[in-house]
Amino acid sequence: MHELTIASALVEQVCDHARDRGASRVGSIRIRMGALSGIAKALHFCFPSAAKGTLCDGAVLYIDEVPLTVMCVRCDAIKTPSGHYNFRCPDCGHPTPKVITGREMQLASIELVGADAPPAGAHASAGATDNSLSSQGI
Ligand SMILES: [Zn+2]
């Protein structure tokens, strides 16, 4: 996966949504990213250039890291391994190739600015947080 491609796809998806709502720009974007994806820093770095000249220009990108959890078939329980590359149950040592969380990347919320066209005199920069994309992957 190339980080700039991911950043561009993210910007495109958020801009589509912002345009649908008639927003003048995007205030902030929050995404959930699994600990295993390992691109949070790179995405932070690429985001401003991907957002340049779009409705996302100047938006703040928040990344919530989702911890790694795996399924242990021997314990029949969800476990948290001691390290990102240690796919063994911390309790019984059984290999745990089945990753439950830690690989995902999804939009959590988007803050739109000017979406509801506030009347003159109201806070022009008042944004509306939109959680309707919570189940949507990128
Ligand atoms: Zn176990």
py3Dmol code that shows the C-alpha trace and the ligand (Angstrom):
import py3Dmol

protein = """\
ATOM      1  CA  MET A   1       0.000   0.000   0.000  1.00  0.00           C
ATOM      2  CA  HIS A   2       1.268   3.425  -0.910  1.00  0.00           C
ATOM      3  CA  GLU A   3       0.588   6.081   1.714  1.00  0.00           C
ATOM      4  CA  LEU A   4      -0.077   8.913  -0.740  1.00  0.00           C
ATOM      5  CA  THR A   5      -2.616   6.738  -2.596  1.00  0.00           C
ATOM      6  CA  ILE A   6      -4.367   6.032   0.681  1.00  0.00           C
ATOM      7  CA  ALA A   7      -4.279   9.706   1.659  1.00  0.00           C
ATOM      8  CA  SER A   8      -5.744  10.685  -1.740  1.00  0.00           C
ATOM      9  CA  ALA A   9      -8.494   8.060  -1.463  1.00  0.00           C
ATOM     10  CA  LEU A  10      -9.326   9.345   2.010  1.00  0.00           C
ATOM     11  CA  VAL A  11      -9.432  12.976   0.828  1.00  0.00           C
ATOM     12  CA  GLU A  12     -11.607  12.036  -2.156  1.00  0.00           C
ATOM     13  CA  GLN A  13     -14.103  10.153  -0.007  1.00  0.00           C
ATOM     14  CA  VAL A  14     -14.330  12.949   2.564  1.00  0.00           C
ATOM     15  CA  CYS A  15     -14.681  15.635  -0.142  1.00  0.00           C
ATOM     16  CA  ASP A  16     -17.529  13.722  -1.812  1.00  0.00           C
ATOM     17  CA  HIS A  17     -19.310  13.606   1.508  1.00  0.00           C
ATOM     18  CA  ALA A  18     -18.643  17.311   2.211  1.00  0.00           C
ATOM     19  CA  ARG A  19     -19.967  18.306  -1.231  1.00  0.00           C
ATOM     20  CA  ASP A  20     -23.126  16.236  -0.693  1.00  0.00           C
ATOM     21  CA  ARG A  21     -23.765  18.160   2.512  1.00  0.00           C
ATOM     22  CA  GLY A  22     -23.011  21.538   0.941  1.00  0.00           C
ATOM     23  CA  ALA A  23     -20.114  22.183   3.320  1.00  0.00           C
ATOM     24  CA  SER A  24     -17.711  24.987   2.537  1.00  0.00           C
ATOM     25  CA  ARG A  25     -14.783  23.012   3.901  1.00  0.00           C
ATOM     26  CA  VAL A  26     -13.783  20.153   6.157  1.00  0.00           C
ATOM     27  CA  GLY A  27     -12.707  21.054   9.696  1.00  0.00           C
ATOM     28  CA  SER A  28     -11.356  17.735  10.842  1.00  0.00           C
ATOM     29  CA  ILE A  29     -11.278  14.060   9.969  1.00  0.00           C
ATOM     30  CA  ARG A  30     -10.968  11.216  12.442  1.00  0.00           C
ATOM     31  CA  ILE A  31     -10.010   7.739  11.317  1.00  0.00           C
ATOM     32  CA  ARG A  32      -9.445   4.465  13.130  1.00  0.00           C
ATOM     33  CA  MET A  33      -6.320   2.623  12.156  1.00  0.00           C
ATOM     34  CA  GLY A  34      -5.096  -0.772  13.304  1.00  0.00           C
ATOM     35  CA  ALA A  35      -1.750  -0.979  15.069  1.00  0.00           C
ATOM     36  CA  LEU A  36      -0.534  -3.421  12.405  1.00  0.00           C
ATOM     37  CA  SER A  37      -1.036  -1.080   9.463  1.00  0.00           C
ATOM     38  CA  GLY A  38       1.955   0.954  10.639  1.00  0.00           C
ATOM     39  CA  ILE A  39       1.327   3.904   8.334  1.00  0.00           C
ATOM     40  CA  ALA A  40      -0.194   6.434  10.748  1.00  0.00           C
ATOM     41  CA  LYS A  41       2.909   8.655  10.681  1.00  0.00           C
ATOM     42  CA  ALA A  42       3.275   8.433   6.900  1.00  0.00           C
ATOM     43  CA  LEU A  43      -0.402   9.212   6.429  1.00  0.00           C
ATOM     44  CA  HIS A  44      -0.100  12.276   8.670  1.00  0.00           C
ATOM     45  CA  PHE A  45       2.843  13.342   6.527  1.00  0.00           C
ATOM     46  CA  CYS A  46       1.070  12.776   3.165  1.00  0.00           C
ATOM     47  CA  PHE A  47      -2.322  14.161   4.111  1.00  0.00           C
ATOM     48  CA  PRO A  48      -1.619  17.930   3.687  1.00  0.00           C
ATOM     49  CA  SER A  49      -0.345  17.482   0.118  1.00  0.00           C
ATOM     50  CA  ALA A  50      -3.224  15.150  -0.785  1.00  0.00           C
ATOM     51  CA  ALA A  51      -5.698  17.683   0.648  1.00  0.00           C
ATOM     52  CA  LYS A  52      -4.187  20.736  -1.037  1.00  0.00           C
ATOM     53  CA  GLY A  53      -6.724  22.596  -3.187  1.00  0.00           C
ATOM     54  CA  THR A  54      -9.651  20.431  -2.053  1.00  0.00           C
ATOM     55  CA  LEU A  55     -12.383  20.942   0.553  1.00  0.00           C
ATOM     56  CA  CYS A  56     -10.067  19.080   2.932  1.00  0.00           C
ATOM     57  CA  ASP A  57      -7.333  21.713   2.619  1.00  0.00           C
ATOM     58  CA  GLY A  58      -6.357  22.758   6.150  1.00  0.00           C
ATOM     59  CA  ALA A  59      -8.407  20.033   7.826  1.00  0.00           C
ATOM     60  CA  VAL A  60      -6.974  18.408  10.938  1.00  0.00           C
ATOM     61  CA  LEU A  61      -6.405  14.668  10.663  1.00  0.00           C
ATOM     62  CA  TYR A  62      -6.850  12.630  13.838  1.00  0.00           C
ATOM     63  CA  ILE A  63      -5.790   8.999  13.872  1.00  0.00           C
ATOM     64  CA  ASP A  64      -7.044   6.684  16.614  1.00  0.00           C
ATOM     65  CA  GLU A  65      -4.891   3.612  16.838  1.00  0.00           C
ATOM     66  CA  VAL A  66      -6.771   0.350  17.267  1.00  0.00           C
ATOM     67  CA  PRO A  67      -4.752  -2.156  19.337  1.00  0.00           C
ATOM     68  CA  LEU A  68      -3.907  -5.611  18.048  1.00  0.00           C
ATOM     69  CA  THR A  69      -6.047  -8.463  19.351  1.00  0.00           C
ATOM     70  CA  VAL A  70      -6.016 -12.094  18.230  1.00  0.00           C
ATOM     71  CA  MET A  71      -8.202 -15.153  18.680  1.00  0.00           C
ATOM     72  CA  CYS A  72      -6.759 -18.082  20.628  1.00  0.00           C
ATOM     73  CA  VAL A  73      -8.585 -21.286  19.674  1.00  0.00           C
ATOM     74  CA  ARG A  74      -7.122 -23.194  22.628  1.00  0.00           C
ATOM     75  CA  CYS A  75      -8.358 -20.654  25.238  1.00  0.00           C
ATOM     76  CA  ASP A  76     -11.421 -19.887  23.077  1.00  0.00           C
ATOM     77  CA  ALA A  77     -10.911 -16.205  23.898  1.00  0.00           C
ATOM     78  CA  ILE A  78      -9.716 -12.939  22.369  1.00  0.00           C
ATOM     79  CA  LYS A  79      -6.188 -12.082  23.546  1.00  0.00           C
ATOM     80  CA  THR A  80      -3.760  -9.191  23.229  1.00  0.00           C
ATOM     81  CA  PRO A  81      -0.304 -10.418  22.139  1.00  0.00           C
ATOM     82  CA  SER A  82       2.752  -9.005  23.889  1.00  0.00           C
ATOM     83  CA  GLY A  83       4.187  -7.666  20.617  1.00  0.00           C
ATOM     84  CA  HIS A  84       3.012  -6.739  17.102  1.00  0.00           C
ATOM     85  CA  TYR A  85       4.939  -9.604  15.563  1.00  0.00           C
ATOM     86  CA  ASN A  86       4.347 -12.126  18.290  1.00  0.00           C
ATOM     87  CA  PHE A  87       1.316 -14.056  17.074  1.00  0.00           C
ATOM     88  CA  ARG A  88       1.079 -16.354  20.046  1.00  0.00           C
ATOM     89  CA  CYS A  89      -1.374 -16.456  22.895  1.00  0.00           C
ATOM     90  CA  PRO A  90       0.198 -14.630  25.895  1.00  0.00           C
ATOM     91  CA  ASP A  91      -1.389 -17.170  28.252  1.00  0.00           C
ATOM     92  CA  CYS A  92      -0.990 -20.620  26.669  1.00  0.00           C
ATOM     93  CA  GLY A  93       1.586 -19.962  23.900  1.00  0.00           C
ATOM     94  CA  HIS A  94      -0.639 -21.407  21.169  1.00  0.00           C
ATOM     95  CA  PRO A  95      -0.116 -19.790  17.703  1.00  0.00           C
ATOM     96  CA  THR A  96      -2.838 -17.228  16.958  1.00  0.00           C
ATOM     97  CA  PRO A  97      -2.880 -16.438  13.225  1.00  0.00           C
ATOM     98  CA  LYS A  98      -6.445 -15.100  13.394  1.00  0.00           C
ATOM     99  CA  VAL A  99      -6.288 -11.314  13.861  1.00  0.00           C
ATOM    100  CA  ILE A 100      -9.472  -9.816  15.335  1.00  0.00           C
ATOM    101  CA  THR A 101      -8.524  -6.128  15.367  1.00  0.00           C
ATOM    102  CA  GLY A 102      -5.377  -4.268  14.323  1.00  0.00           C
ATOM    103  CA  ARG A 103      -5.558  -4.357  10.520  1.00  0.00           C
ATOM    104  CA  GLU A 104      -8.566  -2.119   9.964  1.00  0.00           C
ATOM    105  CA  MET A 105      -8.667   1.399   8.652  1.00  0.00           C
ATOM    106  CA  GLN A 106     -11.967   3.254   8.589  1.00  0.00           C
ATOM    107  CA  LEU A 107     -13.432   6.718   8.779  1.00  0.00           C
ATOM    108  CA  ALA A 108     -14.726   7.426  12.280  1.00  0.00           C
ATOM    109  CA  SER A 109     -16.092  10.950  11.846  1.00  0.00           C
ATOM    110  CA  ILE A 110     -15.848  14.093   9.763  1.00  0.00           C
ATOM    111  CA  GLU A 111     -16.363  17.637  10.993  1.00  0.00           C
ATOM    112  CA  LEU A 112     -17.865  19.794   8.251  1.00  0.00           C
ATOM    113  CA  VAL A 113     -17.768  23.577   8.252  1.00  0.00           C
ATOM    114  CA  GLY A 114     -20.698  25.535   6.833  1.00  0.00           C
ATOM    115  CA  ALA A 115     -22.785  22.434   6.150  1.00  0.00           C
ATOM    116  CA  ASP A 116     -25.987  23.851   7.607  1.00  0.00           C
ATOM    117  CA  ALA A 117     -25.546  27.354   6.214  1.00  0.00           C
ATOM    118  CA  PRO A 118     -25.902  29.173   9.555  1.00  0.00           C
ATOM    119  CA  PRO A 119     -27.734  32.546   9.372  1.00  0.00           C
ATOM    120  CA  ALA A 120     -25.702  35.760   9.295  1.00  0.00           C
ATOM    121  CA  GLY A 121     -24.481  36.656  12.768  1.00  0.00           C
ATOM    122  CA  ALA A 122     -24.228  33.035  13.898  1.00  0.00           C
ATOM    123  CA  HIS A 123     -20.840  31.480  14.402  1.00  0.00           C
ATOM    124  CA  ALA A 124     -19.643  31.199  10.843  1.00  0.00           C
ATOM    125  CA  SER A 125     -17.138  28.540  11.735  1.00  0.00           C
ATOM    126  CA  ALA A 126     -19.553  26.337  13.677  1.00  0.00           C
ATOM    127  CA  GLY A 127     -19.105  22.815  12.419  1.00  0.00           C
ATOM    128  CA  ALA A 128     -21.281  19.773  12.544  1.00  0.00           C
ATOM    129  CA  THR A 129     -19.745  16.461  13.448  1.00  0.00           C
ATOM    130  CA  ASP A 130     -21.040  13.768  11.186  1.00  0.00           C
ATOM    131  CA  ASN A 131     -20.873  10.176  12.333  1.00  0.00           C
ATOM    132  CA  SER A 132     -22.825   8.668   9.481  1.00  0.00           C
ATOM    133  CA  LEU A 133     -19.700   7.151   7.966  1.00  0.00           C
ATOM    134  CA  SER A 134     -18.783   5.159  11.046  1.00  0.00           C
ATOM    135  CA  SER A 135     -19.178   1.751   9.467  1.00  0.00           C
ATOM    136  CA  GLN A 136     -17.574   2.630   6.159  1.00  0.00           C
ATOM    137  CA  GLY A 137     -14.088   1.443   5.306  1.00  0.00           C
ATOM    138  CA  ILE A 138     -11.657   3.431   3.218  1.00  0.00           C
TER     139      ILE A 138
END
"""
ligand_1 = """\
1
ZN
Zn -4.428 -19.318 24.642
"""
view = py3Dmol.view(width=600, height=400)
view.addModel(protein, "pdb")
view.setStyle({"model": 0}, {"cartoon": {"style": "trace"}})
view.addModel(ligand_1, "xyz")
view.setStyle({"model": 1}, {"stick": {}})
view.zoomTo()
view.show()
